[in-house]
Amino acid sequence: MKNIIISIVKCATYTLLLILLYASEMSAQQQQQQGNAADFAHSGNAYFQKEQYFKAAAFYERALALDKKSAYLHYQLAECYRHFFAYEKAEAYYFEARKSDHQSLALAQYYYPLMQKLNGDFKAAIRNFDHFIQFAEMSAASGEFDLLLQKARIEKAGCALAIDDIDNTSGDFKFRNIGASVNSPYNDYAVTILENDSSISFTSGRPGATGGQIDNRLGEPYSDIYRYEKQKHWKQMKSDDHFDRINTAFSEGTGMLNNAGDKFYFTSCKDKDAYCKIYLSKMVDGVWEEPVSLNDNVNIKGFDNKHPTLSRGGDTLIFVSNRPGGFGENDLWMCLNNGNEDWGKAINLGKNINTPFNEVSPFYHEQDQVLFFSSEGHEGFGGLDIFLASGNTFFDMEVYNLGAPFNSSYDDAYLVLGETLGYLSSNREGGAGRFDIYSFNINANEVVIAEIDQQNLHASTDNLLKSRVRGLGESTLYAIREEDKFYYQQLPSSHKARIDRIVAAKIDALRTGAPLRLSREDEAHYATLSVREKAQIEKLVQVLWANNRQSISEAIAAMPDESPLMANTSLYISGNLINISDGKPASFVTVPLVDESGKVVKVTSTNEDGSFKYTNLPANQKFKVLAENTSTRFTDKVRYKIEDLNIETVTKEIISINKENIYFDY
């Protein structure tokens, strides 16, 4: 711990060293424009030291326009962009800064591959992390880069994890951006579910916030807490109950409603001492009262205390703080309620969860007895990744990465769960602005049991199987199958036309976000269908939507021939599916097999003894074994395992007689 603190102190001195470096650079300049550059840089430094990165960047850009070769200015500008999440720009400026051999700019050698990782270039990031690790190990005697060396190794391992896992998306959970009616071009994050999954509060730095002042760290207004509800579309709720009194001219955010719905705990940074605190507003006679800060055990003076989450009974408060006694920068802590908001002494959640780096945005889900949080100190895909911790107590929890699509190469945080929906926040590509809010279904119907790689045939079976259930990507599951084809083709012509119209209307609703519009006759026909037929139609809708097709007949026409010409070499895969809960065979479970592109190659079912097999598979491909029609909850662990997995390569000789191919097994 002492070495970590020393390393943090040393890292904190780099800004001063860089300023001295730039002064030495400028002493060699003779032109007046360099003098002007020094003035702009001086102003940039003043804002940078106040953590007003957006404002500082404007001055550094003006300085760099006059002094284009300054490694110092490139580095400082990269730092600003990193702090307000403009990672692509930060990568470009760190690249220029790392060309300097000055010791004070050594941090650019670390942050450059970190930006590559955040921008999704994992292989390049691994190479450049290796360069930094080699450099830092050579400086090990001084202890100067101990903390960053530890972090670089974690980030490198996270790159390898991402390469292996980040494309295994879970479209099965219907992961999606919540839409432009909620998300803005600014930072939108930290959902609290207020009621029925469709009434939420969240934090946003959009224009129109209370006070209207600009937060120069991010270049947008200080954040407020907003409430929205979904009827036909999301729209802002009225504040007849004076909920808006919690917002001030400074930043508010990250709230949590208690189970009774009459207490709202949230973060506010309004006080003059510039530190964030946790406040409570109570509802009395239908009106939210003026917020008050929690006691000093929660809001220790001189440090940030934020991101509250509450147990269902209201007796445990978990929050984030950078107070002394932790393991790193921001740790997760908890306080117990002695009654009447008398919170006891803060307790650190321990080293299984906390690292020497940042842990933020906790959410405790009492129904599943798991703790979600985001961290940059555990192995992850990007900057902040979301992790799930489970165990008998907070101090012996097992922590694992939640995987894709919940994590990306960018920052992912603020996960919460409601009854059927979950929400999280991410600044990944494709959003409406900076941080956006995403939603997903908590329950899914398909799970991955095993991944099979022919190149690893000689590895142990354990290495071929994943230890955690993951949902499947839309492209993985959404393929027309023989059962869909049979269902559609056996319909009377008049029914086919109705099904075509219903499916088309549902696709339009998905594409536009508008309500489903059916004619009175089609709506009446749909109401008469069985649950099984409705499920079949929903599957067809998802198939067409995922594959950008307009009609069922078009998708059926694109189905591969069920009897393709066999290659000379093929694979034979067999195994036994076992229920982990009782160790008994899993009988009559549908187990589709998909290839790397997500195309369903084979569909089979286990026998009564749990055995299954696939034959005549193309060689030199990777496959995934799925378990279909099996409900799995977002927080569930793996339900099945495969024993006696057998993969054989079968070679056949082709003899051509009268243009017909006959195959003989060797």
Buried (B, 14 or more C-beta within 10 A) or exposed (E): EEEBEBBBEBBEEBBEBBBEBBEEBBEEBEEEEBEBBBBBBBBBBEBBEEEBBBBBBBBBBBBBEBBEEBBBBBBBBBBBBBBBBBBEBBBBBBBBBBEBEBEBBBBBBBBBBBBBBBBBBBEBBBEBBEBBBEBBEEBEEEEBBBBBBBBBBBBBBBBEBBBEBBEBBBBBBBBEBBBBBBBBBBBBBBBBBBEEBBBBBBBBBBEEBBEEEBBBBBBBBBBBBBBBBBEEEBEEBEBEBBBBBBBBBBBBBBBBBBEEEEBBBBBBBBEEEEBBBBBBBBBEEEEBBEBEBBBEBBBBEEBBBBBBBBBEEBEBBBBBBBBEEBBBBBBBBBBBBEEEBEBBEBBBBBEBBBBBBBBBBBBBBEEBEBBBBBBBBBBBBBBBBBBBBBBEEBEEBEBBBBBBBBBBBBBBBBBBBBEEBBBBBBBBEEBBBBBBBBBBBBBBBBBBBBBBBBEBEEEEBEEBBBEBBBBBBBBBBBBBBEEBBEBBEEBEEEBBEBBBBBBBBBBEBBEEEEEEEBEEEBEEBBEEBEEEBEEBBEBBBBBBBBBEBEEBEEBBEEBEEEEEEBBEEBBBBBBBBBBEEEEEBBBEBBBBBBBEEBEBBBBBBBBEEBBBEBEBBBEEBEBBBBBBEBEBEBBBBBBBBBBEBEBEEBEBEEEEEEEEEEEEEE
